Every structure is written in structure tokens, then in C-alpha cells.
Amino acid sequence: MRISYYGYYLSHKLHYGKHLFDLSKFILSFAECQDPTLKGSFKHNAENIYLQKLAGNVCVLAMTRDAETFKKIDTSSMSIGEFKQFLGRDEKVGFASYLIIKNNFFGFASSSLSPKFDTFCEMINTLLTYTNNGSWSFCIHPLIHQATRDEAIKMNFIGKTTIEVKKENSLAQNILNVISAGTDIDDLDSLEITLKPIKGRSIKPVVQKLVSATSDQGVEKLVMKAKNDAKSAMLDLYVVGRGVISDDLGSYEESVISDIMETKIRENAKLKEQLEAFIEDGQIDKADFSRFLHFNNVSSWSDLACELQTTYSLQH
């Protein structure tokens, strides 16, 4: 599972702008709240969504995918802790994503069946409405990086590499000549080639020759996995095309996910660099965020849950 990083900011629906504000306590306090009706009131594509705190700044975003099994759960009386235990007994009930909330950015890790970051953003914007902050929108900005050719081919260890080129590119022309394609390429747009090494081996010499044989014209994508030493993690280097900065979390027990995420963030120099650029481009001003600050503790969310029963007729 990989963790990808996104900057976040608030945008006023009338005045717009990118307003930087630390929402970590606001979100984590909600995640820690145990009111079953409030926590069970979120849906995405007819599936129930639950956000609960795991440890530190890390939360679990769980989605129920077995409607028949979920009907057996009395969410009006089941606490979030009990719900988590239920998920543990029946994997068909929920699939979880993990996210770490920080000042100005968050990291999000999900599998193919678990909820994605758009579901998380949808939930936060609903919370803004619930807390009388509906004039603001929660927005995200992918933290991305693009490497140069020189940076990429100088890496000591190069693994899986994918390149896509238009048919006019010199590399494409060479391949088309080998297969004697001739003039039968009118309907052809591009070629995509993937080089895969034997597990644990580097294909740096082959990749260097591939890059040198490819002209600049018509290169649509060039992505390679690379690292500088045996002990470091493989990075996704986007030489052509830009990708979200990410880290490989590996396979760990849930009990240590929080520590692993913190370590990955601390050691990711590209993340720090792009985060600084994101913050410099933002607006840290004197907008009134007192309504957000009010919900920086669990008790405020518990009090709100009672009020929302009549205001929004929460479903569970």
C-alpha cells in the first residue's frame, strides 16, 4: 500500500482565495467522537463511511460494502469501538483506508476496494456545513514532483521503467522499422514500453540506453522506479509527466501504521520541498476561523451531535 500526499486549504465560496489553516485538531476530534448517530450518518455511493482515530494523527476511513451484513448492526446503540471490533470479525463488512492529518497537508493510503481521498474530502465538506462553516470549502492540492533526465539516470539503482512516445518519436520509429510496420500506422497514436527487472536487480544500463535513444519530441510519459542506495526506498521518478509524491508503506500491522507514516513523512525530502512551495503560495491571513477552533475538542462534537438530530435529521 502506498501513501500519497496532498496539501489542503480553505476557500471561501464568495471571496475565494487559498486560505491556509490547520484543520488537524478539527478533523481528529471528530474522528475521536463516539456518538454513533453522528458517526454513522455519512454515505458515499450508498455505502456507509466511518472516520475513526487510530493513533496520533492517523485515522481509519472505513467503508461498509456488505449491505445485508450491515443491516444486522444497530448503529444507534453500537459505539465506534464496538463497530471496529465487528469489522475485525467480518472482513466483508468494511474496507479501510489510512490517512494522517498534519498542518497544511495530509497523507492518504488506500487499497483498490477501500474509499479514496475524494470520499474523505466529501465528508469534511459535510462537516463544515454541520458546524456552521458552510461558507467555506475544503480543497486539496496534490503535492507533485517532476525530475529531469539527468537526475533520473544518475540514480544508482533503477528498476521498472515505463515510457510512452508518439509514433513520430525516434524510439517509436526504430521499433516500427523492426516490425516492418511500413505505412500501416495511420490509426496508431503512440507506443508504451515497460522494462521490468528481475526482482531485486537494477536495469540502469538498459534504461540509460533507452533514454539516450529517445528524442525529446513526442515523449508523453517517462516514469521509473529508482533509488540511490540499497537501504533507501524506491522512488517513483516522473521524468515526463508529473505524479503525486508518495511512499511505499510496505506490509505492517495496523498497530504500527501510525509510526511508519510519521517516519516516511520525516524522511521524504521531496515532500518537504513541495510542501514549502505550497505554503508560500497560500494565504495565511486574519480570516475568522473561530467556528473551526470551537470544534478542536471531542466534547464540542458530542454536543453538536445532539443539536443535529433535529437540525439535519441525521440518518443511521
C-alpha positions, 0 to 999 in steps of 0.5 A: 500500500502506498501513501500519497500526499496532498496539501489542503486549504480553505476557500471561501465560496464568495471571496475565494482565495487559498486560505491556509489553516490547520484543520488537524485538531478539527478533523481528529476530534471528530474522528475521536467522537463516539456518538454513533448517530453522528458517526454513522450518518455519512454515505458515499455511493450508498455505502456507509463511511466511518472516520475513526482515530487510530493513533496520533494523527492517523485515522481509519476511513472505513467503508461498509460494502456488505449491505445485508451484513450491515443491516444486522448492526444497530448503529444507534446503540453500537459505539465506534469501538464496538463497530471496529471490533465487528469489522475485525470479525467480518472482513466483508463488512468494511474496507479501510483506508489510512490517512494522517492529518498534519498542518497544511497537508495530509497523507492518504493510503488506500487499497483498490476496494477501500474509499479514496481521498475524494470520499474523505474530502466529501465528508469534511465538506459535510462537516463544515456545513454541520458546524456552521462553516458552510461558507467555506470549502475544503480543497486539496492540492496534490503535492507533485514532483517532476525530475529531469533526465539527468537526475533520473539516470544518475540514480544508482539503482533503477528498476521498472521503467515505463515510457510512452512516445508518439509514433513520430518519436525516434524510439517509436520509429526504430521499433516500427522499422523492426516490425516492418510496420511500413505505412500501416500506422495511420490509426496508431497514436503512440507506443508504451514500453515497460522494462521490468527487472528481475526482482531485486536487480537494477536495469540502469544500463538498459534504461540509460540506453533507452533514454539516450535513444529517445528524442525529446519530441513526442515523449508523453510519459517517462516514469521509473522506479529508482533509488540511490542506495540499497537501504533507501526506498524506491522512488517513483521518478516522473521524468515526463509527466508529473505524479503525486509524491508518495511512499511505499508503506510496505506490509505492517500491522495496523498497530504500527501504521501510525509510526511508519507514516510519521517516519516516511513523512520525516524522511521524504525530502521531496515532500518537504520541498513541495510542501514549502512551495505550497505554503508560500503560495497560500494565504495565511491571513486574519480570516475568522476561523473561530467556528473551526477552533470551537470544534478542536475538542471531542466534547464540542462534537458530542454536543453538536451531535445532539443539536443535529438530530433535529437540525439535519435529521441525521440518518443511521 
